[in-house]
């Protein structure tokens, strides 16, 4: 199965134009989005669309593999089916796509992913979309890279990204850079942090330390708390003691933990109105943004209009809500279809895929880096009783060459 970080984010969160170099590639029937990552949303209670489709999707000449854990148990299988539906929808909405998707089930295991990749390449796949879990991505990359077959995968573990294996997922590093940059631009220099003691917390900690140092700030206190709310006290108490020397407090966790952290900070008489509260896209949840003590807290996430439009179309087509990761599959397929239509024999080349202008999707702009990770244009939102409000819009384009 996947890493802890992958498993934690199953059940969460690109439309307009795609920019490749100087060219704009239109995505079929899109609108613009929001994002969730690293888990917490329960799966939709309804049945997820039609029965599992075993055969290929589409009848185009260019074959592309779609590898997902379709038969995996629990949330992984639910997410996989929703993502397959979204891929199907992307082809249906794209005008005359010359693409055929070879749907492969990896059962959520590296061995399954390796076999699926080998089978797809033997069947003529020029590109692989998926898989979902980190270890499966590594297994697929080991098969695809020696053959010169690029991979666009969905793991949130940046360590499995490499040249030719690109991650389209929502990487927490992007959230951290955006929110620290925004806070520093508004005069925040001394940061405290309370982080979950898990895989997500470890990734965010490294990104946070780097982002603060890059902006000339300092971290005056950083503590990790265990997953058990009853055992958070010591970590919260130590940060509370250092809070007087901080002007911002970073709490990158979801709705299962943030309310308890807030309660314990208040119990330790921390003046939360004096501190600028900061978070990641995990805060994009009414259970967090509508807590009165969180009012004015800032977090980085995509804007939500694109996802709402996508979800409406998905419900009309499949009679169920999509899981949040479904947008990734939609965008990957729409991107591939657009590249096939406009880029000729260079369609899946490294030069095209890593163009500095990037692409635009349901959840805003993104671009692949040569090391396989990605960069996203995110908004900054403010927690408020009536729901999150955008205080700094997401950029509409990247600066070429940066």
Residue pairs with C-beta under 8 A, 6 or more apart in sequence:
1 7
1 72
1 76
1 108
1 109
1 133
1 135
2 76
2 108
2 132
2 133
2 134
2 135
2 136
2 155
2 157
3 133
3 134
3 135
3 155
3 157
3 199
4 198
4 199
4 200
5 38
5 134
5 156
5 157
5 199
5 200
5 203
6 132
6 133
6 134
6 155
6 156
6 157
7 39
7 76
7 133
8 38
8 39
8 198
8 199
8 200
9 36
9 37
9 38
9 39
9 156
9 200
9 325
10 39
10 75
10 76
10 79
10 132
10 323
10 325
11 36
11 39
11 40
11 41
11 42
11 43
11 75
11 78
11 79
11 323
11 324
11 325
12 35
12 36
12 37
12 38
12 39
12 40
12 41
12 170
12 323
12 324
12 325
13 33
13 34
13 35
13 36
13 37
13 170
13 281
13 284
13 302
13 307
13 324
13 325
13 327
13 363
14 27
14 33
14 168
14 306
14 327
14 328
14 330
14 331
14 334
14 335
14 359
14 360
14 361
14 362
14 363
14 364
14 366
15 27
15 29
15 30
15 31
15 32
15 306
15 309
15 310
15 334
15 360
15 361
15 362
16 26
16 27
16 30
16 31
16 32
16 360
17 24
17 25
17 26
17 27
17 360
18 24
18 25
18 26
18 27
18 334
18 335
18 338
18 359
18 360
18 361
19 25
19 355
19 357
19 358
19 359
19 360
19 397
20 338
20 339
20 342
20 343
20 352
20 355
20 357
20 359
21 352
21 355
21 357
22 357
23 342
25 335
25 338
25 339
25 341
25 342
25 359
26 338
27 94
27 331
27 334
27 335
27 338
27 360
27 361
28 90
28 93
28 94
28 95
28 97
28 334
28 337
29 93
29 94
29 313
30 93
30 306
30 309
30 310
30 334
30 361
30 362
31 305
31 306
31 308
31 309
31 310
31 362
32 303
32 305
32 306
32 309
32 362
32 364
33 302
33 303
33 304
33 305
33 306
33 307
33 308
33 310
33 327
33 361
33 362
33 363
33 364
34 284
34 301
34 302
34 303
34 304
34 306
34 307
34 308
34 363
35 170
35 281
35 284
35 301
35 302
35 307
35 324
35 327
35 363
36 170
36 281
36 282
36 284
36 285
36 324
37 156
37 169
37 170
37 172
37 281
37 282
37 324
38 156
38 172
38 200
38 254
38 282
39 75
39 254
40 254
40 255
40 256
40 282
40 285
41 323
41 324
43 75
43 78
43 79
43 323
44 78
44 82
44 320
44 321
44 322
44 323
46 319
46 320
46 321
47 320
48 78
48 81
48 82
48 85
48 318
48 320
49 81
49 82
49 85
49 317
49 318
49 319
49 320
50 318
52 70
52 81
53 84
53 88
53 103
54 103
55 103
56 100
56 101
56 102
56 103
57 66
57 87
57 88
57 91
57 100
57 101
57 103
58 91
58 97
58 99
58 100
58 101
59 100
60 97
60 98
60 99
60 100
60 340
61 98
61 100
62 98
62 99
62 100
62 126
62 340
62 347
63 99
63 100
63 102
63 120
63 123
63 124
63 125
63 126
64 99
64 100
64 101
64 102
64 125
64 126
64 127
64 128
64 129
64 333
64 336
65 101
65 102
65 104
65 116
65 117
65 120
65 121
65 125
65 127
65 128
65 129
65 130
66 84
66 87
66 101
66 102
66 103
66 104
66 129
66 130
66 329
66 333
67 104
67 105
67 106
67 113
67 116
67 117
67 120
67 128
67 129
67 130
67 131
67 136
67 140
68 80
68 81
68 83
68 84
68 103
68 104
68 105
68 106
68 130
68 131
68 132
68 329
69 76
69 77
69 79
69 80
69 105
69 106
69 107
69 108
69 112
69 131
69 132
69 133
69 136
70 77
70 80
70 81
70 84
70 103
70 105
70 107
71 77
71 105
71 107
71 108
72 80
72 107
72 108
73 108
76 108
76 132
76 133
77 108
78 323
79 132
79 323
79 325
79 326
80 105
80 132
82 320
82 322
82 323
82 325
82 326
83 130
83 132
83 154
83 323
83 325
83 326
83 328
83 329
84 103
84 329
85 314
85 317
85 318
85 322
85 326
86 310
86 314
86 322
86 326
86 327
86 329
86 330
86 333
87 101
87 129
87 329
87 330
87 332
87 333
88 101
89 313
89 314
89 317
89 330
90 329
90 330
90 331
90 333
90 334
90 337
91 97
91 99
91 101
91 333
91 337
92 317
93 313
93 334
94 333
94 334
94 337
94 338
96 341
97 337
97 340
97 341
98 337
98 340
98 341
99 333
99 336
99 337
99 340
101 129
101 333
102 120
102 123
102 125
104 116
104 117
104 119
104 120
105 112
105 116
106 112
106 113
106 115
106 116
106 130
106 131
106 136
108 132
108 133
108 136
109 136
110 135
110 136
110 138
110 139
111 139
112 136
113 131
113 133
113 136
113 137
113 139
113 140
114 139
114 140
114 142
114 143
116 131
116 140
117 128
117 139
117 140
117 143
117 144
118 143
120 128
121 143
121 144
121 147
121 149
125 149
126 149
126 348
127 149
127 150
127 151
127 152
127 336
127 348
128 140
128 144
128 149
128 150
128 151
128 152
128 153
129 151
129 152
129 153
129 329
129 332
129 333
129 336
130 140
130 152
130 153
130 154
130 329
131 137
131 140
131 153
131 154
131 155
132 153
132 154
132 155
132 325
133 155
134 155
134 156
134 157
134 159
134 160
135 160
136 155
137 151
137 153
137 155
137 157
137 160
137 165
137 167
138 160
140 151
140 153
140 165
141 151
141 160
141 162
141 164
141 165
144 150
144 151
144 164
144 165
145 151
145 162
145 163
145 164
145 165
148 164
150 164
150 165
150 166
150 348
150 350
150 353
151 164
151 165
151 166
152 166
152 167
152 168
152 332
152 335
152 336
153 160
153 165
153 166
153 167
153 168
153 169
154 167
154 168
154 169
154 325
154 328
154 329
154 332
155 167
155 169
156 167
156 169
156 170
156 171
156 172
158 167
158 171
158 173
158 203
158 373
160 167
160 372
161 167
161 371
161 372
161 373
162 371
162 372
163 350
163 370
163 371
163 372
164 350
164 372
165 372
166 353
166 368
166 372
166 374
167 372
167 373
167 374
168 328
168 331
168 332
168 366
168 374
169 325
169 328
169 374
170 281
170 363
170 376
171 373
171 374
171 376
172 200
172 203
172 204
172 207
172 252
172 280
172 281
173 203
173 207
173 373
174 300
174 374
174 375
174 376
174 378
175 252
175 280
175 281
175 299
175 300
175 301
175 378
176 204
176 207
176 208
176 211
176 252
176 280
176 300
177 207
177 211
178 300
178 378
178 380
179 250
179 278
179 279
179 280
179 298
179 299
179 300
179 380
180 191
180 208
180 211
180 212
180 215
180 217
180 250
180 278
181 211
181 215
182 298
182 300
182 380
182 392
183 191
183 248
183 276
183 278
183 298
184 212
184 215
184 216
184 217
186 276
187 247
188 217
188 247
188 248
188 276
189 216
189 217
189 218
189 247
190 217
190 218
190 220
190 245
190 246
190 247
190 248
191 208
191 212
191 217
191 218
191 219
191 220
191 246
191 247
191 248
191 249
191 250
191 278
192 219
192 220
192 221
192 222
192 239
192 242
192 243
192 246
192 248
192 249
192 250
192 275
193 205
193 208
193 219
193 221
193 222
193 223
193 239
193 249
193 250
193 251
193 252
194 223
194 224
194 225
194 235
194 236
194 239
194 249
194 250
194 251
194 253
194 261
195 201
195 204
195 205
195 208
195 222
195 223
195 224
195 225
195 250
195 251
195 252
195 253
196 224
196 225
196 227
196 252
196 253
196 257
197 224
197 225
197 226
197 227
198 227
200 252
201 224
201 252
201 253
204 252
204 280
205 222
205 224
208 219
208 222
208 250
208 252
209 219
209 222
212 218
212 219
220 242
220 245
220 246
221 238
221 239
221 241
221 242
221 243
221 246
223 235
223 236
223 238
223 239
224 235
225 231
225 232
225 235
225 236
225 257
225 261
226 232
227 257
229 257
229 260
232 257
232 260
232 261
232 264
233 264
236 261
236 264
236 265
236 268
237 268
239 249
239 265
240 265
240 268
240 269
240 270
243 249
243 265
243 270
243 271
243 275
246 275
247 274
247 275
247 276
248 275
248 276
248 277
248 278
249 272
249 275
249 276
249 277
249 278
250 278
250 279
251 258
251 261
251 277
251 278
251 279
252 279
252 280
252 282
253 261
253 279
253 282
254 282
254 283
254 285
254 288
255 282
255 285
255 287
255 288
258 279
258 283
258 288
258 291
258 294
259 287
259 288
259 291
262 272
262 291
262 293
262 294
265 272
266 272
266 293
272 293
273 296
276 296
276 297
276 298
277 294
277 296
277 297
277 298
277 383
278 297
278 298
278 299
279 288
279 297
279 298
279 299
280 299
280 300
280 301
281 299
281 300
281 301
281 302
281 378
282 288
282 299
283 289
283 297
283 299
283 301
283 381
283 383
283 388
284 299
284 301
284 381
284 388
286 387
288 294
288 383
289 297
289 381
289 383
289 384
289 387
289 388
290 383
290 384
290 385
290 386
290 387
291 383
292 385
294 383
295 383
295 384
295 385
296 382
296 383
296 384
297 382
297 383
298 380
298 381
298 382
298 383
298 391
299 380
299 381
299 383
299 388
300 378
300 379
300 380
300 381
301 378
301 379
301 381
301 388
302 363
302 364
302 376
302 378
302 379
302 394
303 364
303 379
303 390
303 393
303 394
306 327
306 361
306 362
306 363
306 364
307 324
307 327
307 362
307 363
309 362
310 322
310 326
310 327
310 330
310 362
311 321
311 322
314 320
314 321
314 322
314 326
315 321
315 322
327 361
327 362
327 363
330 362
331 359
331 361
331 362
331 363
334 361
335 359
335 361
336 348
339 347
339 348
339 352
340 347
343 349
343 352
346 352
350 370
353 368
354 367
354 368
354 369
354 370
355 367
356 367
356 398
356 400
356 401
356 402
357 367
357 397
357 398
357 400
358 365
358 366
358 367
358 368
358 375
358 397
358 398
359 365
359 366
359 367
360 366
360 396
363 376
364 376
364 377
364 378
364 379
364 394
364 395
365 376
365 377
365 394
365 395
365 396
365 397
365 398
366 374
366 375
366 376
366 377
367 374
367 375
367 398
368 374
369 375
375 398
377 394
377 395
377 396
377 397
377 398
378 394
379 390
379 392
379 393
379 394
380 390
380 391
380 392
381 388
381 389
381 390
381 391
382 388
382 389
382 390
382 391
